[in-house]
Amino acid sequence: MPQVVELPPIGQDARGALVALVRVCKEAPAKGEPFRELRSRLRAAKLWDRDRPAVLLRFLGTGGATAMPSLFMQALAAANGEDETAITVLDRVWHLNPLLGKTVLELVAQRAYHKDEIYKHLASAAYRGVVPSRPALETWLQIAITMGLLRTLGIAVIAGPRADRYTELAAALDVDEFLAEDRPEPEPVIPHIADEDAAPVEAATAESSSGGAAAAAAGSPLPAPLRHLTIEGVPCPRGRERVVAASRFVQGFSDEILEETKQRIASWWGEANQASPTYQPSDFGLDPEAWVEGADEVVYRVAVAAALAFRLDRDRAAVLSAFSALDKAGVLGDLYQGTVPENLPAQVDARALMLASLAARRCAEVPELASQLEGRGSAAEAFASLDAALGRGLFRLELFWIMDMLAKLGVIRYPDLGDFTVTPHRIVRDTLFRLGFLASPYASDGPALIAATRATRRAVPDGPADEILATFALACGCAYDCTHRKTCDYPCRERLD
């Protein structure tokens, strides 16, 4: 989750800006529009800031040569009335910086706080997040006041009429886990438009050094390893079967309810008939013969692949291009042998090289890791060995991805392997929480992540369960304070609110 500290001024002193923003979202074509047309509509609405275009585009979650309406834009366009509009905006503000929201809510829960007092707290050592500028904090506070998260009391602020839901989210947010998983919000892609009024390119399309594929689309709700997923041609999971009465799960999600949800997801996915272009060992030049010839080097190469897939923040094609460039230049082999590469061709990405170096150093500390993974009594024990070797602040969610790649190679085989070959991405945990398979979407340690992977397998016993659930969430329009909760037929916590 990100820590965005700059928001567009759509708060109390610029209420007309919010109305204009909603209108822009309502008029956004479902199939997207050329960036020039989006920019023209934002200018006409007096929302465009040519000196800081990335602030608004990041908030909207859109950008690129063809600007697609993000999930947030779609939700804002569909919002009915002031209350739904305010909640949609607050959900977006919360998503962009939950740590800032948690801190402010916890302060005003004690007593009324002056804005300058809040800023002094944020600028002190007590606050562990990214510190906004004073004007940026003022913009955040004005939005919070306008949307009802806060309200004024004289010259101070206190909790507002819509604060309860976010107070609960704040209580459930583990700061250590958040900071450990914190990833910057993808920068919006702002095409260069060659005219006298063109916006400065604050965040150009990120490409590999060889001029390869661009960064993943701005505002994607998916983590980098899942950005190959698409809902184009995927049927909506909602409205397919009878509605499950809320009275059946108001006291909790029974085994019967969870089994019914599992069957519904399986039926929908079978009808979707989607072939996911997920990562395969062959994408990285790996096969079972390579394991026989050098098992530890295979583990190392899978670790490098994981680092690139999760940390480069690029799409699948760019990740494969970066790995291939390292491999063809002989850099991967040199790093594994502990030698300095003799030459670094221009196409070798600097960030990819750094990640590969980190993986090589950690793998060198455990030279017999491959035999440890093969010789354990269960997948749980093998995962513990992998965690002890490559965890420790280097890998976390990536460990499950590595287990999955080794399973696809067929070099580890355990009866419980399925519990460790799905990656518990946050979107997956959120979906499991809403559907009742998890008690909390937060996972601050290894056991909690493993509990999430087992819950994932309970919901989707076969296939790439993490990808299936992420696709389900996108196709279904799942979100906190879901706009479909009054019409959805699935048993879901959102319907209980």
N, C-alpha and C positions, 0 to 999 in steps of 0.2 A: 504494500500500500504506500502511496506517495505522501509527500509533505509539501504541497503546493501552498505558497504564501502570497501569491498575487492573484487577485480576482478582479473581474470587471466591475465598475461602479454601478450596480443595479439596485442599491439599497435605498434607505429612507429618503435621502436627498436627491434621488434620481428615480422616482417610482415610474416615471414614464419610460425609462430604459427597460424595466422589467416587462411592461406591456409590449414594447417593441421587440424584445427578445422572444417572447412567446409567439408573436406574429411571424417572426423570421423562421422559427421552428415549424410552425403550422404550414408555412408556404414552402418548406424544403421538399423537393421532389423525392419520392421514395427510392428512386434509382440513382440519386445523386445528381450533381450539377457541376459544370466547370467551375473551377475556383474563381475565375473572374466574375461569374454571375453571383456567386455567394458574396464576394467582396462588394459588389455593387449593391446587393440587397442590404448588407450590413451598413454600408455608407448611407443609403437612403433612410435607414432606421436610426441614423446618428449614433451607431454603436462602434463603428470602425475607428481604431486608433492607429494611424499609420506608423507611429513611432514605437508602438508596442503591440503588434498584431497577434503575437503568440499568446498573450494573456487571455484574450477572448476566445481564440480558437482552442486553446487548451481547456478552457472551461466548458466549451461546447463539445469538445471531444471529436473535432473534425479537422479536415485539412486535406492536402494532396491535390493533384491535378484534377481529379474528380472528387469533389467533397461529398462524402456520404453522410446522411443524417445518423448521428450516433444514437445509442440506446437512450441516452439522456435527452437528446433533442426529440426523439420520438415520444418519450414519456411526457415531456413538457408540452408537446403539441397535443397530446391526448388528454392532458389534465383538464378536469371539468370543475371550474369554479376556483375561487381564491384559495380554499383550503388545500385542494390537491396540488395546485400550482406551488404554493409555499412549501409543501412537504417534498415535492419533487426537487425543488431548488435546494432545500436543506439536505436532502439525501446526497445530492451532488457535492455540496460544500463539505459534508461529512466524509464522503469518499475521498475527496482530494486532500484532506488533512484531518484525519480522526484524532491525531495526537493534540493538535491545537484545540479542537472542539472539546475533547475530554478535559484538558487543562482549564479552559475558561469555565466550563460547567461546574467543575469541582470547586473552583474559586467562588463563584457566585452562589453555590449551595451553602456556603458558610455565612456569607453576609453580602450586602450590596458592595460592589467594587467600582471605583472610579476607573475610567479607561486608562488613565496614566498609571494607576496602580497595577492594572493588568499587564501593561507593557513592561513595567519594572520587573514584575515576576518573570515574564517571558525572557527578559534580557539577563536574568540572573542565572547562577549555576544550578538552581533548582529545576529549571526547564531544560530537558535533554534533546529537544527537537530543534528544527531549523527556525531561527528567530526571524519573524517578519520585520520589515521596516515599520516605523510608526504610521506612515500613511497607509501601508498595506493592512495593518491591523485595524485601522479606522474603517477601511472598506469592508473588511470581514465583519466587524461589529455592526456596521450599518445594515448589511445583508441579514445578519442574525436577528437584529431588532425588527426589521421589516417583515421577516418571515415568521416571527413569533418564537424563535429559539430563546431570545432574550427580550427584556422590556426595560424601559428606563424608569428610574426612581430618583427624581431630582436630577442631579448631574452624574449619578451612578447607574449601573445596570444590575439586574437580577434575572433569575430564570424566568422565561416567558411561558405563554400558554401552550406552546408545542414542545416544551423541553423534556417532558417525561420520557418519550421514546428514546431520545438521544442520551438522556441520563442513564437509561438501562444499557445502551450500547457502550457508553463511557465506562460503566462499572465492569462490563465484561471485557474491555480492551486491556490486554496485558502489555504494559509499556516495553518490557524487555523483549517480548516476542515481536512486537511491532517494529522495534528498532532493528532487530535481527533480520526481519524479512523486508524491511523498508527498501523499496525500489523507486526511483524517480518516475513520475508520470511521463510517458513517451512524449517527446517534443512534437508539436504539430508540424507537419510538412507544409511549408509555405512556398509554392512555386514562384519563381522569378517571372514577373510580368513586365516586359520591356515597354513601359510607357512612362510619361512624366509623373504620374501619380502612383506608380507601383510601390507596394510596401517593401521596406527593407527585408531582406531574407534573414530573419533571426535564427531560423532553424531549418536549414536546407536539408534536402533529402540525404539521409545518411547512407553512404555507399561503402562497399569494401574498397580497399586500395586499388584493386584492379578495375574499378568502375563497375562493380557487380550490382547485385540487387539492392533495392532501397530498403530502409528500415520498415518495420511493420507499421501498418496504418495507425495514425494518431488516434488516441481515444479508445483503442481496442480494450474491451473488458477482459480479454484473455491474456494470460502470461505468455511470454515469448515461445515456450515449447509447444503451445497449443494454437498458435496463430495461423496454422495451416487449415484449421477447421472452418467450415462454411455452413450456413443454413440455407444456401440456395438450393431449391428443389427439395428441401426437407419438410415433410408435413408437420403442421402444428400438433403438439401432443395433446392440446386441450380440445374439448368438445368431441371427443371420440366415443366416450362411454358415459354411463349414467353418473350423475354427481354423487360423490360420497358425502353423506350428511355430516355436518360439523359435529353433531351430537355424538357421533361414533368415536371421535378422537379428541373431544374437548377435555377429557380427563387423562389424555396421554395416547401415545401411538402404540397400540397393541401389536403383537406378532401377526395377528390376522390382518390388520390394516397395512403393516409394512409388506407383508406377502402380496397383498392386493396391489400395492403401489409397484412392487417389483415386477409383477406380471404385466401391469399396464405399460411400464417402460419397455419391457421386452417386446410386447406386441407392437408398440409404436416404432421401436428401432428395427424390428423385422420388416415392417412396412416401408420404412425409410430406405432400406437397402443401400446404405452408404458405404463406400470403400474409402477408408480414411488413409491419406498419404502420410501416415505416421513414420517417424524415424525407424530405420531398420539397420542392423549391423552392416549390411552390404553398402549402405550409403557412405560408410566410413572405411570401406575396403576390408572388412572383417568377415571371417568365416571360421567354421570349426577347425579347419586345418591350421589356421594361424594360432589357435589355442594350443594345439599339439606342439607346434614349433616353438612357441614362446608365450606361455599363458600369462605371465606377469606383464609382458609388454602389451598384451591385449587389454588387460585390466587398465593399464595406464592410458591406452588410446581411447578406451571407453570413457575414462575419467575426463580426458581432454574434450571429447565430444560433448559430455554432459556440461562441462564448464562453458563451452561455446553456446550450446543450445539455451542455457539458462541465463548466462551473464552478458552475452553480446547485445541482447535486446534487439535482435534482428530476426527477419523471417527465415523460414527453413532454407530457402535457396542461398541466402547470404551466409548462413551457418555452414552449409556444406561447402560453399566456395572458400570460406576462411580455413576450414579444416584441410581441404584439398591443397590449398596454397602452402600451408605448413608442411604437409606430407611430401608434396612434389619437390619442395626446396630442400628436403632432407632435415628440416628443423626438428620434426618430431623424433626422428631416430637419434639425432645429436643430443637432444634434451634427455631422452631416456638413458643414453649411455653416460650422461653427465659431462658432456663436452660442449664447448662453446661453438655454435654454428660458424662455419668459416665465412659464409656470406649470407646476406639477407636480401633476397630479391625485393623489388619494389611492391610486388603484389602481396607480400606477407603483411597482414594486418597487425599493427602494434599491440592493440588490446588483446587480440587472439594469441599473440606470442606471450604476453604477460600471463594470461590464463593457463596456457600450456606449460609455462615454466613453473607456476604454482602447483599444478597437478603432478609434474615430474618430481618436484622436490618432495611432495608428500608421499608419492608412491615409492620413492627411493628409501624412505624411512621404514618401509615394511616390504622388504624384498620377497617374502614368501606369501604374499597376500592371496595369490591365486590358489595355492594349495590349501590355505585356510578356508577359503570359500567352498572348495570342493569337499573338504573333509569334515564338515560340521554335521550334526545330527538332524538339523532342521533348517528351514529357511530363516526362521527367527534367529537362530544362532549365527548363521552366515551373515545376516544383516547386521548383527551386533559386531561381528568382526570387521565388516566394511565400515561401520560407523566409527569404530575405534581407530581405524586406519585413516580414513578420508574425511571423517567428521571433524570434530575439534575446531569448529570455526571456519572450515573451508567449505564443506558440502553439507546440505541438509535435505531439502526436497530432492536434490539431485541423486541422493543415494538410492531412492526407489526407482528412479529412471535407469540408473546403472544396473540394478538388479534385473529390471525388465529387459535390458539389452543382453545381459548375460543369459537370461532365460531364453530369449529368442535365438541366441547362438546354440542353445542346447547344452551348455557346458556346466550348468548347475541344475540339479533335479531334486526337488523336495516335495513331499505331499502338500505342504502349506505354502508353496512358492507363490500361488496366486494372491495371497494376502500381502505380498511385498513387491508386486509388479505393476501396481497402479500408483500414480503420483498424486498425493493429496493436495493439489493446488487449492488456493483459497476459494475459487469459484466452485470447485467440487465440494468443499466442506460447507460452504454456504448453502448449496443445493441440498446436501444431505441433512443439514440442520432444519431447513424449511420443511422437508418431507418427513422429518421425525426419526431419521436413522442415526442422528447425532444429537447429543444433549447441548453441545456448544460448537460454534464454528471455529473457535479459537483453539490453537494447539501450540503451547509454549515449550513443549519438550518432546523428546523422542517417543515415549509411550503414548502421548496424545496423538501424534502423527500416525503411529501404528494403529491405534484405535480407529482413526479416520480411514485408513486403507482397508481395514477389515469391514468397516461399515460400507465402504464403497463396493466391496465384493458382495456384501449382503444385498445391496440394491441392484447390482449388475454382476451376476456370478461369472459371466463369460465375456471374453473379448476385452478391448481397451476401455475398461470401465470409466476411467477418468475422462477420456475423450467423449464417450457416450453421454455421460452426465453433463459435461460442459455444453455439448451440442443440445441436449435436452433443455438446459437452462436458457440458452440463447433462443431456441425455437419456441419455447414456451413463454418467453418474456419474463422469466423469474427475476424478482428483485425484492429488496426490502421495501415495505409499504407498497406492495405490488398493485399495479393498476387493474389487474385482472382478478383480484381476489374475490370479487362478488360474483364472478361468472365461471371461475375455474372449477373443474370437476375433481381435481386431485385433493387428497387429504394433505393440508399444508398449514404450517403455523400462521402464515399470513392471513388465512381465512378466519383465524380465531381472534384477530385484533378488532 
